[in-house]
Amino acid sequence: MRNIIHTNLAPEAIGPYSQAVEVNGLIYTSGQIGIDPESGELVPGVEQQAHQVMKNVSEVLRAAGTNNDSIVKAMIFLQNMDDFSLVNDIYASYLKQPYPARSAVEISKMPKGALVEVEVVAIKE
């Protein structure tokens, strides 16, 4: 059985997808970019986007009945790998040890010209 997760405290989907889906106690989030859910606009700069992305991820997980401590896998997409260190520090500030498994890759383009995107898999404890 699938449970579709939705919250108004994270940006609305900008395509044919759900903010997250829960299946068998696992929560799969869609990629979150740095859109401010109140304005619907992408916040400026990689630092602000990274913070907004993690806030959006946190809100989606909260809507699923869990939090960042339940993340077991994260995928980070960067438009420029030169931003890795900055984004890594921001990402880490939203988590506690033991940290989840993670991938980080550079890609050429993201929706709305975003500079960073994060998707996660979490467990519902």
C-alpha positions as CSV (number, residue, x, y, z in Angstrom):
1,M,0.0,0.0,0.0
2,R,1.3,3.5,-0.9
3,N,0.7,6.6,1.1
4,I,1.1,9.9,-0.7
5,I,2.7,12.6,1.4
6,H,1.9,16.2,0.9
7,T,2.4,19.4,2.9
8,N,1.8,23.1,2.1
9,L,5.0,23.9,4.1
10,A,7.1,22.6,1.2
11,P,6.8,23.7,-2.5
12,E,4.0,22.2,-4.6
13,A,5.1,19.7,-7.2
14,I,6.0,21.4,-10.5
15,G,5.4,18.3,-12.5
16,P,3.5,15.0,-12.4
17,Y,4.9,13.7,-9.1
18,S,4.2,13.6,-5.3
19,Q,6.3,15.4,-2.7
20,A,6.9,12.0,-1.2
21,V,5.5,8.4,-1.2
22,E,5.6,6.0,1.8
23,V,5.7,2.3,1.1
24,N,6.3,-0.4,3.7
25,G,7.7,2.1,6.2
26,L,10.1,3.7,3.8
27,I,9.6,7.3,2.7
28,Y,10.9,8.3,-0.7
29,T,11.0,12.0,-1.3
30,S,11.0,13.7,-4.6
31,G,14.0,16.0,-5.3
32,Q,13.6,19.3,-3.4
33,I,15.0,22.5,-4.9
34,G,15.4,25.9,-3.1
35,I,11.8,27.1,-3.7
36,D,10.3,29.1,-0.9
37,P,6.9,27.5,-0.4
38,E,5.3,30.9,0.5
39,S,6.4,32.8,-2.6
40,G,6.8,29.9,-5.0
41,E,10.0,31.4,-6.1
42,L,13.6,30.0,-6.1
43,V,15.7,31.7,-3.4
44,P,18.9,33.4,-4.7
45,G,22.4,31.8,-4.5
46,V,23.6,28.4,-3.6
47,E,23.9,29.0,0.1
48,Q,20.3,30.2,0.5
49,Q,19.1,27.4,-1.8
50,A,20.9,24.7,0.2
51,H,19.3,25.9,3.4
52,Q,15.8,26.1,1.7
53,V,16.3,22.7,0.2
54,M,17.0,21.1,3.6
55,K,14.0,23.0,5.2
56,N,11.8,21.6,2.4
57,V,13.1,18.1,2.9
58,S,12.5,18.5,6.7
59,E,8.9,19.6,6.1
60,V,8.1,16.8,3.8
61,L,9.5,14.3,6.3
62,R,7.5,16.0,9.1
63,A,4.4,15.6,7.0
64,A,5.2,11.9,6.7
65,G,5.4,11.6,10.5
66,T,9.2,11.5,10.9
67,N,12.2,13.8,10.7
68,N,15.8,14.1,9.4
69,D,17.1,11.6,11.9
70,S,15.3,8.9,10.0
71,I,17.1,9.6,6.7
72,V,19.0,6.5,5.5
73,K,20.1,7.7,2.1
74,A,20.5,11.1,0.5
75,M,21.2,12.1,-3.0
76,I,22.6,15.6,-3.7
77,F,22.7,17.2,-7.1
78,L,24.9,20.2,-7.7
79,Q,25.1,22.4,-10.8
80,N,28.7,23.1,-9.9
81,M,30.9,20.7,-7.9
82,D,32.9,23.7,-6.7
83,D,29.9,24.3,-4.3
84,F,30.3,20.9,-2.7
85,S,32.1,22.1,0.4
86,L,29.6,24.8,1.2
87,V,26.6,22.6,0.5
88,N,28.1,19.7,2.5
89,D,28.5,22.0,5.5
90,I,24.9,23.2,5.3
91,Y,23.6,19.7,4.7
92,A,25.5,18.4,7.7
93,S,24.0,21.2,9.9
94,Y,20.5,19.6,9.5
95,L,21.6,16.1,10.5
96,K,23.1,14.2,13.4
97,Q,25.5,11.3,13.5
98,P,25.4,8.6,12.4
99,Y,25.0,10.3,9.0
100,P,23.0,8.6,6.3
101,A,24.6,7.1,3.2
102,R,24.9,9.7,0.5
103,S,25.8,10.5,-3.1
104,A,26.7,13.9,-4.5
105,V,27.0,14.5,-8.2
106,E,27.3,17.5,-10.6
107,I,24.7,17.8,-13.3
108,S,24.3,20.4,-16.0
109,K,20.8,21.7,-15.4
110,M,18.0,21.5,-12.9
111,P,14.4,22.7,-12.9
112,K,14.0,26.5,-12.7
113,G,17.7,27.0,-12.9
114,A,18.3,25.6,-9.4
115,L,21.8,25.2,-8.1
116,V,21.2,22.4,-5.7
117,E,18.7,19.6,-5.3
118,V,18.3,16.9,-2.6
119,E,16.2,13.8,-2.4
120,V,16.2,11.3,0.5
121,V,15.0,7.9,1.6
122,A,13.9,7.7,5.2
123,I,12.5,5.1,7.5
124,K,9.4,5.6,9.5
125,E,10.3,4.5,13.0
